[in-house]
Amino acid sequence: MRDLSISVNPEELDANGDKILAQFKVIEDAIEQIQEATKGLSSWKSVNKDKYEEKLNKALPKMQEMAEAIASYGNVAKITSRAIRNTESI
């Protein structure tokens, strides 16, 4: 069997994890703004209001799920970076 050599730069991995988590925060803030704006439309009267609310109610959970998936990638990068550093320091 051939030797397997894998190289990971923990500093770069950690920095990329930070970038991913920063993007998660941007998405999370946007979702919160959408939710707040939706609350402000409670007095809105329109024949299309139900359709609009239905679309938002379907989209927001999917958007939140996507944001959480993005955050999990960032967290995996940070945890992996930490584990590599801990292994190297032993």
N, C-alpha and C positions, 0 to 999 in steps of 0.2 A: 504494500500500500504506500502511496506517495505521501510525503509530508504535506500537511495542510497548514498554510500560513495565513492568518487573518490579522489585519492591522486596523485598529480603530483609534482615532484621536479623541480622547475623552473631552478635551476642551472644546473641540469643534462640535461634538455631539451635544454637549451641554449648551453651547451657544445656539445651536439649531433648535434644541428643545425650548430655549427661551423665546426664540422667534416664533415658533409654533404656538406657544402659550400666549404670546402677545397678540397674535392674530385671533386666537380663541376669544380673548378679552374684547377685541374690536367687534367680533360677531355677536358675542353675548350682549354687549352694550347696544348694538343695533336692534337685537331682538327685544330688549327691554324698551327701547324707544318706540318700536312698533306697538308693543303691548300698551304703553302709556297713551299713544296716539289713538289707539282703538277705543280705549276707555273714554276719551274725549268726544267720541262720535256717538255716545249713547243717546243724545237728543236729536241726532241726525234723522231726518225724515226723507225717505226716498223709496221708490218702488224697487230699487236695486240693493237696498241695505241688507236684506237677508242673504242675497247671493254674495255680496262683499264679505259679510261676516262669516259665511260658510267657508269661503276660500281661505280667509285668514285662520279660521279655526282648524282647517286641514293642514295649512302650510306651517304654522308656528311650531307644532310638535315635531315635524320633520326637520325644521331648521334647528330646533334645540337638540335633536338627536345628532344631527350633523356636527354641531358645535361641540357636543360632548365627545364625539368620535375624534375630532381634531385635538381636543384637549388630552385625550388618552394617548395619542401619538406623542405629544409634547412631554407628557409625564413619563412615558416609556423611555424616551430619549434621556431625560434627566435621571431616572432611576438607573438606567444602564450605564450612564456616564459615572454615576456615583459608585456603582458596583465595580466598574473597571478600575477606578482610582483606589478603592479599598483593596482590591486584589493586588494592584501594583505596589501598594504600600506595605503589604505583608512580607 
